[in-house]
Amino acid sequence: MQTPADLNNKQVKLTKGDIRNMYIRSWFLLGSFNFERAQNMGYCFTMIPAIKRLYKPGKERNEALVRHMEWFNTHPWLTAPIFGVTAAMEEEKANGGNIDGTAIAAMKIGLMGPLAGVG
């Protein structure tokens, strides 16, 4: 499967504007809290700038959005490290790195619990 990096022969990279946009969106993490999947909609809403930058419309972008709609619940003040790590992993995946979607989801789940306990 070709990535945007393969099609353009250049690396896809998140900009400072993308990261700033994710930061502002993270303020609304609890705006759509629900009891079925907790903070998943807020998490996906925060990741949209990165996903739009890294993936062209199509299957890979849809898979990334669905990946970030899984159940998510942690302390809202300590989500920045999780957003940063998952955005970096998405960037590496988009550039053809040896990362699959399950590794990104596993990292997100693995950080969720410990950071909830610290907060």
N, CA, C and O atoms as a printed pandas DataFrame, in Angstrom:
     atom_number atom_name residue_name chain_id  residue_number  x_coord  y_coord  z_coord
0              1         N          MET        A               1    0.846   -1.174    0.000
1              2        CA          MET        A               1    0.000    0.000    0.000
2              3         C          MET        A               1    0.893    1.240    0.000
3              4         O          MET        A               1    1.833    1.333    0.790
4              5         N          GLN        A               2    0.603    2.175   -0.871
5              6        CA          GLN        A               2    1.416    3.379   -0.966
6              7         C          GLN        A               2    0.950    4.415    0.048
7              8         O          GLN        A               2   -0.240    4.559    0.325
8              9         N          THR        A               3    1.916    5.118    0.582
9             10        CA          THR        A               3    1.626    6.212    1.498
10            11         C          THR        A               3    1.806    7.524    0.745
11            12         O          THR        A               3    2.351    7.536   -0.359
12            13         N          PRO        A               4    1.348    8.640    1.337
13            14        CA          PRO        A               4    1.584    9.931    0.686
14            15         C          PRO        A               4    3.067   10.187    0.425
15            16         O          PRO        A               4    3.418   10.826   -0.567
16            17         N          ALA        A               5    3.939    9.697    1.306
17            18        CA          ALA        A               5    5.376    9.893    1.111
18            19         C          ALA        A               5    5.868    9.153   -0.132
19            20         O          ALA        A               5    6.720    9.664   -0.859
20            21         N          ASP        A               6    5.337    7.948   -0.381
21            22        CA          ASP        A               6    5.736    7.193   -1.575
22            23         C          ASP        A               6    5.287    7.900   -2.841
23            24         O          ASP        A               6    6.015    7.915   -3.834
24            25         N          LEU        A               7    4.107    8.480   -2.819
25            26        CA          LEU        A               7    3.565    9.128   -4.004
26            27         C          LEU        A               7    4.321   10.399   -4.362
27            28         O          LEU        A               7    4.478   10.712   -5.542
28            29         N          ASN        A               8    4.784   11.125   -3.376
29            30        CA          ASN        A               8    5.435   12.413   -3.609
30            31         C          ASN        A               8    6.956   12.347   -3.517
31            32         O          ASN        A               8    7.628   13.333   -3.820
32            33         N          ASN        A               9    7.510   11.218   -3.109
33            34        CA          ASN        A               9    8.947   11.072   -2.887
34            35         C          ASN        A               9    9.482   12.092   -1.895
35            36         O          ASN        A               9   10.621   12.538   -2.030
36            37         N          LYS        A              10    8.700   12.463   -0.923
37            38        CA          LYS        A              10    9.169   13.335    0.147
38            39         C          LYS        A              10    8.480   12.940    1.442
39            40         O          LYS        A              10    7.425   12.307    1.441
40            41         N          GLN        A              11    9.094   13.322    2.524
41            42        CA          GLN        A              11    8.564   12.992    3.839
42            43         C          GLN        A              11    7.404   13.918    4.195
43            44         O          GLN        A              11    7.458   15.124    3.955
44            45         N          VAL        A              12    6.368   13.339    4.766
45            46        CA          VAL        A              12    5.243   14.122    5.264
46            47         C          VAL        A              12    5.563   14.455    6.714
47            48         O          VAL        A              12    5.892   13.563    7.497
48            49         N          LYS        A              13    5.470   15.728    7.077
49            50        CA          LYS        A              13    5.850   16.150    8.420
50            51         C          LYS        A              13    4.795   17.073    8.997
51            52         O          LYS        A              13    4.244   17.925    8.299
52            53         N          LEU        A              14    4.521   16.895   10.277
53            54        CA          LEU        A              14    3.595   17.795   10.958
54            55         C          LEU        A              14    4.255   19.158   11.131
55            56         O          LEU        A              14    5.450   19.249   11.411
56            57         N          THR        A              15    3.475   20.205   10.964
57            58        CA          THR        A              15    3.992   21.564   11.128
58            59         C          THR        A              15    3.711   22.055   12.544
59            60         O          THR        A              15    2.939   21.445   13.284
60            61         N          LYS        A              16    4.347   23.160   12.907
61            62        CA          LYS        A              16    4.055   23.769   14.206
62            63         C          LYS        A              16    2.593   24.181   14.284
63            64         O          LYS        A              16    1.976   24.113   15.347
64            65         N          GLY        A              17    2.044   24.605   13.156
65            66        CA          GLY        A              17    0.629   24.971   13.115
66            67         C          GLY        A              17   -0.277   23.788   13.404
67            68         O          GLY        A              17   -1.291   23.932   14.087
68            69         N          ASP        A              18    0.082   22.615   12.888
69            70        CA          ASP        A              18   -0.698   21.409   13.171
70            71         C          ASP        A              18   -0.668   21.096   14.663
71            72         O          ASP        A              18   -1.695   20.784   15.265
72            73         N          ILE        A              19    0.510   21.183   15.243
73            74        CA          ILE        A              19    0.664   20.879   16.665
74            75         C          ILE        A              19   -0.077   21.909   17.510
75            76         O          ILE        A              19   -0.709   21.556   18.506
76            77         N          ARG        A              20   -0.003   23.173   17.122
77            78        CA          ARG        A              20   -0.729   24.223   17.836
78            79         C          ARG        A              20   -2.239   23.987   17.738
79            80         O          ARG        A              20   -2.964   24.147   18.720
80            81         N          ASN        A              21   -2.698   23.608   16.555
81            82        CA          ASN        A              21   -4.115   23.323   16.357
82            83         C          ASN        A              21   -4.553   22.141   17.219
83            84         O          ASN        A              21   -5.645   22.160   17.787
84            85         N          MET        A              22   -3.712   21.117   17.322
85            86        CA          MET        A              22   -4.025   19.978   18.190
86            87         C          MET        A              22   -4.096   20.422   19.647
87            88         O          MET        A              22   -4.964   19.972   20.394
88            89         N          TYR        A              23   -3.186   21.300   20.049
89            90        CA          TYR        A              23   -3.194   21.801   21.424
90            91         C          TYR        A              23   -4.505   22.517   21.735
91            92         O          TYR        A              23   -5.125   22.259   22.767
92            93         N          ILE        A              24   -4.921   23.400   20.859
93            94        CA          ILE        A              24   -6.168   24.133   21.089
94            95         C          ILE        A              24   -7.355   23.181   21.108
95            96         O          ILE        A              24   -8.247   23.321   21.944
96            97         N          ARG        A              25   -7.376   22.222   20.202
97            98        CA          ARG        A              25   -8.470   21.255   20.163
98            99         C          ARG        A              25   -8.495   20.384   21.417
99           100         O          ARG        A              25   -9.561   19.928   21.830
100          101         N          SER        A              26   -7.343   20.150   22.020
101          102        CA          SER        A              26   -7.298   19.297   23.213
102          103         C          SER        A              26   -8.052   19.913   24.389
103          104         O          SER        A              26   -8.428   19.199   25.319
104          105         N          TRP        A              27   -8.277   21.218   24.361
105          106        CA          TRP        A              27   -9.053   21.859   25.421
106          107         C          TRP        A              27  -10.482   21.327   25.465
107          108         O          TRP        A              27  -11.143   21.394   26.502
108          109         N          PHE        A              28  -10.954   20.800   24.345
109          110        CA          PHE        A              28  -12.334   20.341   24.238
110          111         C          PHE        A              28  -12.447   18.821   24.365
111          112         O          PHE        A              28  -13.435   18.235   23.921
112          113         N          LEU        A              29  -11.454   18.187   24.962
113          114        CA          LEU        A              29  -11.429   16.733   25.099
114          115         C          LEU        A              29  -12.689   16.208   25.780
115          116         O          LEU        A              29  -13.240   15.190   25.362
116          117         N          LEU        A              30  -13.142   16.887   26.811
117          118        CA          LEU        A              30  -14.312   16.411   27.559
118          119         C          LEU        A              30  -15.624   16.971   27.032
119          120         O          LEU        A              30  -16.683   16.691   27.594
120          121         N          GLY        A              31  -15.574   17.749   25.972
121          122        CA          GLY        A              31  -16.789   18.357   25.435
122          123         C          GLY        A              31  -17.794   17.370   24.901
123          124         O          GLY        A              31  -18.981   17.682   24.808
124          125         N          SER        A              32  -17.344   16.193   24.552
125          126        CA          SER        A              32  -18.258   15.178   24.018
126          127         C          SER        A              32  -18.138   13.872   24.799
127          128         O          SER        A              32  -18.320   12.788   24.244
128          129         N          PHE        A              33  -17.832   13.984   26.085
129          130        CA          PHE        A              33  -17.706   12.787   26.926
130          131         C          PHE        A              33  -18.999   11.988   26.878
131          132         O          PHE        A              33  -20.091   12.551   26.961
132          133         N          ASN        A              34  -18.868   10.683   26.745
133          134        CA          ASN        A              34  -20.046    9.810   26.772
134          135         C          ASN        A              34  -19.695    8.548   27.550
135          136         O          ASN        A              34  -18.522    8.226   27.735
136          137         N          PHE        A              35  -20.711    7.845   27.999
137          138        CA          PHE        A              35  -20.470    6.683   28.850
138          139         C          PHE        A              35  -20.176    5.412   28.057
139          140         O          PHE        A              35  -19.807    4.395   28.643
140          141         N          GLU        A              36  -20.330    5.452   26.760
141          142        CA          GLU        A              36  -20.010    4.277   25.947
142          143         C          GLU        A              36  -18.517    4.211   25.643
143          144         O          GLU        A              36  -17.905    3.151   25.770
144          145         N          ARG        A              37  -17.929    5.336   25.242
145          146        CA          ARG        A              37  -16.511    5.343   24.870
146          147         C          ARG        A              37  -15.724    6.472   25.528
147          148         O          ARG        A              37  -14.603    6.766   25.113
148          149         N          ALA        A              38  -16.290    7.096   26.532
149          150        CA          ALA        A              38  -15.624    8.115   27.348
150          151         C          ALA        A              38  -15.139    9.298   26.508
151          152         O          ALA        A              38  -15.967   10.027   25.961
152          153         N          GLN        A              39  -13.834    9.512   26.390
153          154        CA          GLN        A              39  -13.275   10.698   25.735
154          155         C          GLN        A              39  -12.887   10.453   24.278
155          156         O          GLN        A              39  -12.120   11.234   23.714
156          157         N          ASN        A              40  -13.392    9.397   23.662
157          158        CA          ASN        A              40  -12.928    9.036   22.320
158          159         C          ASN        A              40  -13.192   10.109   21.279
159          160         O          ASN        A              40  -12.338   10.358   20.428
160          161         N          MET        A              41  -14.350   10.750   21.324
161          162        CA          MET        A              41  -14.665   11.763   20.310
162          163         C          MET        A              41  -13.757   12.977   20.452
163          164         O          MET        A              41  -13.315   13.544   19.453
164          165         N          GLY        A              42  -13.477   13.378   21.690
165          166        CA          GLY        A              42  -12.550   14.478   21.920
166          167         C          GLY        A              42  -11.138   14.133   21.477
167          168         O          GLY        A              42  -10.416   14.984   20.958
168          169         N          TYR        A              43  -10.745   12.875   21.685
169          170        CA          TYR        A              43   -9.419   12.436   21.254
170          171         C          TYR        A              43   -9.307   12.484   19.734
171          172         O          TYR        A              43   -8.328   12.995   19.192
172          173         N          CYS        A              44  -10.305   11.955   19.062
173          174        CA          CYS        A              44  -10.296   11.956   17.595
174          175         C          CYS        A              44  -10.337   13.392   17.061
175          176         O          CYS        A              44   -9.635   13.717   16.103
176          177         N          PHE        A              45  -11.153   14.246   17.676
177          178        CA          PHE        A              45  -11.242   15.651   17.274
178          179         C          PHE        A              45   -9.872   16.323   17.385
179          180         O          PHE        A              45   -9.502   17.128   16.531
180          181         N          THR        A              46   -9.123   15.992   18.433
181          182        CA          THR        A              46   -7.797   16.568   18.618
182          183         C          THR        A              46   -6.808   16.063   17.572
183          184         O          THR        A              46   -5.934   16.817   17.143
184          185         N          MET        A              47   -6.927   14.824   17.160
185          186        CA          MET        A              47   -5.985   14.223   16.213
186          187         C          MET        A              47   -6.262   14.592   14.754
187          188         O          MET        A              47   -5.416   14.340   13.895
188          189         N          ILE        A              48   -7.412   15.175   14.454
189          190        CA          ILE        A              48   -7.783   15.464   13.063
190          191         C          ILE        A              48   -6.745   16.313   12.318
191          192         O          ILE        A              48   -6.443   15.978   11.172
192          193         N          PRO        A              49   -6.179   17.386   12.884
193          194        CA          PRO        A              49   -5.174   18.144   12.118
194          195         C          PRO        A              49   -3.977   17.286   11.689
195          196         O          PRO        A              49   -3.480   17.424   10.571
196          197         N          ALA        A              50   -3.524   16.412   12.569
197          198        CA          ALA        A              50   -2.396   15.537   12.220
198          199         C          ALA        A              50   -2.796   14.544   11.140
199          200         O          ALA        A              50   -2.048   14.320   10.189
200          201         N          ILE        A              51   -3.958   13.956   11.282
201          202        CA          ILE        A              51   -4.412   12.955   10.314
202          203         C          ILE        A              51   -4.614   13.587    8.941
203          204         O          ILE        A              51   -4.271   12.985    7.923
204          205         N          LYS        A              52   -5.170   14.800    8.908
205          206        CA          LYS        A              52   -5.361   15.478    7.619
206          207         C          LYS        A              52   -4.031   15.803    6.951
207          208         O          LYS        A              52   -3.919   15.724    5.728
208          209         N          ARG        A              53   -3.032   16.164    7.731
209          210        CA          ARG        A              53   -1.719   16.482    7.173
210          211         C          ARG        A              53   -1.018   15.217    6.659
211          212         O          ARG        A              53   -0.356   15.247    5.622
212          213         N          LEU        A              54   -1.167   14.123    7.383
213          214        CA          LEU        A              54   -0.381   12.929    7.089
214          215         C          LEU        A              54   -0.982   12.006    6.039
215          216         O          LEU        A              54   -0.250   11.327    5.319
216          217         N          TYR        A              55   -2.302   11.973    5.945
217          218        CA          TYR        A              55   -2.951   11.020    5.042
218          219         C          TYR        A              55   -3.859   11.742    4.058
219          220         O          TYR        A              55   -4.601   12.650    4.432
220          221         N          LYS        A              56   -3.792   11.332    2.804
221          222        CA          LYS        A              56   -4.721   11.855    1.802
222          223         C          LYS        A              56   -6.086   11.216    2.025
223          224         O          LYS        A              56   -6.178   10.142    2.620
224          225         N          PRO        A              57   -7.160   11.875    1.548
225          226        CA          PRO        A              57   -8.487   11.270    1.709
226          227         C          PRO        A              57   -8.514    9.863    1.112
227          228         O          PRO        A              57   -8.012    9.623    0.014
228          229         N          GLY        A              58   -9.104    8.962    1.852
229          230        CA          GLY        A              58   -9.179    7.583    1.387
230          231         C          GLY        A              58   -9.090    6.602    2.529
231          232         O          GLY        A              58   -9.386    6.925    3.680
232          233         N          LYS        A              59   -8.678    5.406    2.193
233          234        CA          LYS        A              59   -8.689    4.298    3.142
234          235         C          LYS        A              59   -7.794    4.545    4.357
235          236         O          LYS        A              59   -8.222    4.314    5.488
236          237         N          GLU        A              60   -6.568    5.006    4.147
237          238        CA          GLU        A              60   -5.645    5.201    5.272
238          239         C          GLU        A              60   -6.137    6.281    6.233
239          240         O          GLU        A              60   -6.019    6.132    7.449
240          241         N          ARG        A              61   -6.687    7.364    5.690
241          242        CA          ARG        A              61   -7.217    8.419    6.558
242          243         C          ARG        A              61   -8.404    7.891    7.354
243          244         O          ARG        A              61   -8.522    8.162    8.549
244          245         N          ASN        A              62   -9.274    7.147    6.704
245          246        CA          ASN        A              62  -10.432    6.582    7.398
246          247         C          ASN        A              62  -10.002    5.620    8.498
247          248         O          ASN        A              62  -10.566    5.632    9.592
248          249         N          GLU        A              63   -9.005    4.786    8.210
249          250        CA          GLU        A              63   -8.500    3.857    9.221
250          251         C          GLU        A              63   -7.923    4.605   10.420
251          252         O          GLU        A              63   -8.121    4.190   11.562
252          253         N          ALA        A              64   -7.217    5.696   10.172
253          254        CA          ALA        A              64   -6.647    6.484   11.269
254          255         C          ALA        A              64   -7.752    7.104   12.119
255          256         O          ALA        A              64   -7.666    7.103   13.347
256          257         N          LEU        A              65   -8.779    7.628   11.478
257          258        CA          LEU        A              65   -9.885    8.215   12.238
258          259         C          LEU        A              65  -10.596    7.161   13.074
259          260         O          LEU        A              65  -10.912    7.401   14.239
260          261         N          VAL        A              66  -10.849    6.009   12.495
261          262        CA          VAL        A              66  -11.507    4.923   13.239
262          263         C          VAL        A              66  -10.619    4.461   14.392
263          264         O          VAL        A              66  -11.119    4.156   15.475
264          265         N          ARG        A              67   -9.309    4.407   14.166
265          266        CA          ARG        A              67   -8.368    3.990   15.211
266          267         C          ARG        A              67   -8.463    4.907   16.433
267          268         O          ARG        A              67   -8.324    4.446   17.566
268          269         N          HIS        A              68   -8.694    6.180   16.209
269          270        CA          HIS        A              68   -8.752    7.123   17.325
270          271         C          HIS        A              68  -10.169    7.323   17.863
271          272         O          HIS        A              68  -10.394    8.158   18.739
272          273         N          MET        A              69  -11.116    6.558   17.340
273          274        CA          MET        A              69  -12.477    6.577   17.895
274          275         C          MET        A              69  -12.702    5.433   18.882
275          276         O          MET        A              69  -13.815    5.256   19.375
276          277         N          GLU        A              70  -11.664    4.660   19.172
277          278        CA          GLU        A              70  -11.778    3.591   20.162
278          279         C          GLU        A              70  -11.887    4.196   21.556
279          280         O          GLU        A              70  -11.583    5.372   21.760
280          281         N          TRP        A              71  -12.319    3.387   22.503
281          282        CA          TRP        A              71  -12.512    3.843   23.879
282          283         C          TRP        A              71  -11.232    4.485   24.405
283          284         O          TRP        A              71  -10.137    3.956   24.212
284          285         N          PHE        A              72  -11.380    5.630   25.071
285          286        CA          PHE        A              72  -10.239    6.353   25.623
286          287         C          PHE        A              72  -10.699    7.089   26.870
287          288         O          PHE        A              72  -11.731    7.761   26.856
288          289         N          ASN        A              73   -9.935    6.962   27.951
289          290        CA          ASN        A              73  -10.273    7.656   29.187
290          291         C          ASN        A              73   -9.009    7.821   30.021
291          292         O          ASN        A              73   -8.386    6.835   30.414
292          293         N          THR        A              74   -8.638    9.052   30.286
293          294        CA          THR        A              74   -7.494    9.345   31.139
294          295         C          THR        A              74   -7.716   10.711   31.780
295          296         O          THR        A              74   -8.743   11.349   31.550
296          297         N          HIS        A              75   -6.766   11.151   32.572
297          298        CA          HIS        A              75   -6.888   12.472   33.186
298          299         C          HIS        A              75   -6.695   13.529   32.097
299          300         O          HIS        A              75   -5.680   13.510   31.401
300          301         N          PRO        A              76   -7.644   14.446   31.939
301          302        CA          PRO        A              76   -7.571   15.388   30.816
302          303         C          PRO        A              76   -6.383   16.344   30.869
303          304         O          PRO        A              76   -5.986   16.877   29.832
304          305         N          TRP        A              77   -5.810   16.574   32.037
305          306        CA          TRP        A              77   -4.683   17.489   32.115
306          307         C          TRP        A              77   -3.386   16.853   31.623
307          308         O          TRP        A              77   -2.420   17.558   31.332
308          309         N          LEU        A              78   -3.361   15.541   31.529
309          310        CA          LEU        A              78   -2.130   14.844   31.151
310          311         C          LEU        A              78   -2.251   14.119   29.814
311          312         O          LEU        A              78   -1.638   13.069   29.619
312          313         N          THR        A              79   -3.021   14.664   28.912
313          314        CA          THR        A              79   -3.185   14.011   27.612
314          315         C          THR        A              79   -2.112   14.419   26.601
315          316         O          THR        A              79   -1.915   13.717   25.609
316          317         N          ALA        A              80   -1.424   15.520   26.824
317          318        CA          ALA        A              80   -0.442   16.003   25.844
318          319         C          ALA        A              80    0.615   14.957   25.489
319          320         O          ALA        A              80    0.922   14.801   24.307
320          321         N          PRO        A              81    1.189   14.230   26.463
321          322        CA          PRO        A              81    2.165   13.207   26.067
322          323         C          PRO        A              81    1.559   12.114   25.184
323          324         O          PRO        A              81    2.225   11.602   24.284
324          325         N          ILE        A              82    0.317   11.762   25.437
325          326        CA          ILE        A              82   -0.328   10.721   24.630
326          327         C          ILE        A              82   -0.576   11.239   23.221
327          328         O          ILE        A              82   -0.330   10.533   22.244
328          329         N          PHE        A              83   -1.063   12.469   23.116
329          330        CA          PHE        A              83   -1.262   13.062   21.789
330          331         C          PHE        A              83    0.062   13.151   21.034
331          332         O          PHE        A              83    0.123   12.847   19.842
332          333         N          GLY        A              84    1.112   13.566   21.722
333          334        CA          GLY        A              84    2.410   13.714   21.075
334          335         C          GLY        A              84    2.975   12.401   20.568
335          336         O          GLY        A              84    3.460   12.324   19.440
336          337         N          VAL        A              85    2.913   11.370   21.396
337          338        CA          VAL        A              85    3.450   10.068   20.997
338          339         C          VAL        A              85    2.638    9.477   19.852
339          340         O          VAL        A              85    3.209    8.962   18.891
340          341         N          THR        A              86    1.316    9.546   19.943
341          342        CA          THR        A              86    0.505    8.955   18.872
342          343         C          THR        A              86    0.643    9.749   17.573
343          344         O          THR        A              86    0.634    9.161   16.491
344          345         N          ALA        A              87    0.771   11.066   17.662
345          346        CA          ALA        A              87    0.978   11.865   16.444
346          347         C          ALA        A              87    2.325   11.526   15.807
347          348         O          ALA        A              87    2.426   11.430   14.583
348          349         N          ALA        A              88    3.362   11.343   16.632
349          350        CA          ALA        A              88    4.677   10.965   16.100
350          351         C          ALA        A              88    4.630    9.581   15.454
351          352         O          ALA        A              88    5.254    9.355   14.417
352          353         N          MET        A              89    3.896    8.664   16.061
353          354        CA          MET        A              89    3.767    7.324   15.479
354          355         C          MET        A              89    2.972    7.365   14.178
355          356         O          MET        A              89    3.304    6.662   13.224
356          357         N          GLU        A              90    1.923    8.187   14.139
357          358        CA          GLU        A              90    1.158    8.341   12.894
358          359         C          GLU        A              90    2.048    8.933   11.800
359          360         O          GLU        A              90    1.966    8.526   10.641
360          361         N          GLU        A              91    2.896    9.891   12.171
361          362        CA          GLU        A              91    3.809   10.497   11.199
362          363         C          GLU        A              91    4.779    9.455   10.643
363          364         O          GLU        A              91    5.026    9.409    9.438
364          365         N          GLU        A              92    5.321    8.628   11.520
365          366        CA          GLU        A              92    6.237    7.584   11.063
366          367         C          GLU        A              92    5.520    6.572   10.170
367          368         O          GLU        A              92    6.071    6.134    9.161
368          369         N          LYS        A              93    4.303    6.205   10.536
369          370        CA          LYS        A              93    3.518    5.271    9.718
370          371         C          LYS        A              93    3.237    5.871    8.343
371          372         O          LYS        A              93    3.351    5.180    7.331
372          373         N          ALA        A              94    2.873    7.146    8.301
373          374        CA          ALA        A              94    2.575    7.808    7.028
374          375         C          ALA        A              94    3.799    7.895    6.126
375          376         O          ALA        A              94    3.672    7.943    4.902
376          377         N          ASN        A              95    4.978    7.915    6.729
377          378        CA          ASN        A              95    6.219    7.986    5.956
378          379         C          ASN        A              95    6.797    6.612    5.643
379          380         O          ASN        A              95    7.966    6.496    5.275
380          381         N          GLY        A              96    5.985    5.579    5.790
381          382        CA          GLY        A              96    6.411    4.238    5.416
382          383         C          GLY        A              96    7.157    3.478    6.481
383          384         O          GLY        A              96    7.772    2.453    6.188
384          385         N          GLY        A              97    7.119    3.956    7.723
385          386        CA          GLY        A              97    7.796    3.258    8.814
386          387         C          GLY        A              97    7.152    1.912    9.105
387          388         O          GLY        A              97    6.038    1.626    8.666
388          389         N          ASN        A              98    7.868    1.107    9.844
389          390        CA          ASN        A              98    7.404   -0.237   10.174
390          391         C          ASN        A              98    6.491   -0.200   11.405
391          392         O          ASN        A              98    6.780   -0.834   12.420
392          393         N          ILE        A              99    5.398    0.543   11.304
393          394        CA          ILE        A              99    4.419    0.671   12.388
394          395         C          ILE        A              99    3.058    0.372   11.799
395          396         O          ILE        A              99    2.717    0.845   10.715
396          397         N          ASP        A             100    2.288   -0.413   12.518
397          398        CA          ASP        A             100    0.922   -0.642   12.059
398          399         C          ASP        A             100   -0.052    0.017   13.031
399          400         O          ASP        A             100    0.342    0.496   14.094
400          401         N          GLY        A             101   -1.306    0.033   12.659
401          402        CA          GLY        A             101   -2.325    0.700   13.462
402          403         C          GLY        A             101   -2.493    0.111   14.841
403          404         O          GLY        A             101   -2.812    0.833   15.785
404          405         N          THR        A             102   -2.284   -1.198   14.980
405          406        CA          THR        A             102   -2.442   -1.817   16.295
406          407         C          THR        A             102   -1.356   -1.353   17.261
407          408         O          THR        A             102   -1.604   -1.258   18.463
408          409         N          ALA        A             103   -0.165   -1.066   16.760
409          410        CA          ALA        A             103    0.908   -0.559   17.619
410          411         C          ALA        A             103    0.569    0.836   18.130
411          412         O          ALA        A             103    0.851    1.162   19.283
412          413         N          ILE        A             104   -0.028    1.648   17.288
413          414        CA          ILE        A             104   -0.426    2.997   17.699
414          415         C          ILE        A             104   -1.517    2.911   18.758
415          416         O          ILE        A             104   -1.455    3.601   19.776
416          417         N          ALA        A             105   -2.512    2.066   18.521
417          418        CA          ALA        A             105   -3.599    1.895   19.492
418          419         C          ALA        A             105   -3.072    1.324   20.803
419          420         O          ALA        A             105   -3.514    1.738   21.875
420          421         N          ALA        A             106   -2.139    0.382   20.735
421          422        CA          ALA        A             106   -1.579   -0.216   21.945
422          423         C          ALA        A             106   -0.791    0.808   22.756
423          424         O          ALA        A             106   -0.860    0.805   23.986
424          425         N          MET        A             107   -0.048    1.679   22.087
425          426        CA          MET        A             107    0.699    2.718   22.796
426          427         C          MET        A             107   -0.260    3.670   23.498
427          428         O          MET        A             107   -0.035    4.058   24.645
428          429         N          LYS        A             108   -1.319    4.039   22.810
429          430        CA          LYS        A             108   -2.320    4.940   23.392
430          431         C          LYS        A             108   -2.945    4.304   24.634
431          432         O          LYS        A             108   -3.087    4.964   25.664
432          433         N          ILE        A             109   -3.309    3.054   24.541
433          434        CA          ILE        A             109   -3.916    2.344   25.671
434          435         C          ILE        A             109   -2.907    2.175   26.798
435          436         O          ILE        A             109   -3.261    2.299   27.970
436          437         N          GLY        A             110   -1.659    1.895   26.454
437          438        CA          GLY        A             110   -0.630    1.703   27.462
438          439         C          GLY        A             110   -0.310    2.957   28.259
439          440         O          GLY        A             110    0.037    2.862   29.436
440          441         N          LEU        A             111   -0.418    4.117   27.652
441          442        CA          LEU        A             111   -0.149    5.375   28.359
442          443         C          LEU        A             111   -1.371    5.901   29.103
443          444         O          LEU        A             111   -1.241    6.653   30.069
444          445         N          MET        A             112   -2.536    5.509   28.658
445          446        CA          MET        A             112   -3.788    6.025   29.212
446          447         C          MET        A             112   -3.901    5.757   30.721
447          448         O          MET        A             112   -4.190    6.682   31.480
448          449         N          GLY        A             113   -3.683    4.537   31.163
449          450        CA          GLY        A             113   -3.849    4.168   32.566
450          451         C          GLY        A             113   -2.857    4.829   33.504
451          452         O          GLY        A             113   -3.267    5.453   34.482
452          453         N          PRO        A             114   -1.541    4.710   33.231
453          454        CA          PRO        A             114   -0.573    5.324   34.132
454          455         C          PRO        A             114   -0.734    6.841   34.261
455          456         O          PRO        A             114   -0.591    7.385   35.356
456          457         N          LEU        A             115   -1.030    7.523   33.160
457          458        CA          LEU        A             115   -1.193    8.978   33.241
458          459         C          LEU        A             115   -2.491    9.360   33.947
459          460         O          LEU        A             115   -2.573   10.435   34.542
460          461         N          ALA        A             116   -3.496    8.506   33.891
461          462        CA          ALA        A             116   -4.725    8.768   34.644
462          463         C          ALA        A             116   -4.444    8.678   36.138
463          464         O          ALA        A             116   -4.990    9.452   36.924
464          465         N          GLY        A             117   -3.589    7.731   36.532
465          466        CA          GLY        A             117   -3.249    7.569   37.939
466          467         C          GLY        A             117   -2.409    8.710   38.482
467          468         O          GLY        A             117   -2.539    9.074   39.651
468          469         N          VAL        A             118   -1.547    9.278   37.648
469          470        CA          VAL        A             118   -0.697   10.391   38.078
470          471         C          VAL        A             118   -1.537   11.642   38.284
471          472         O          VAL        A             118   -1.325   12.393   39.236
472          473         N          GLY        A             119   -2.493   11.860   37.384
473          474        CA          GLY        A             119   -3.327   13.057   37.427
474          475         C          GLY        A             119   -4.260   13.017   38.573
475          476         O          GLY        A             119   -5.042   13.948   38.766
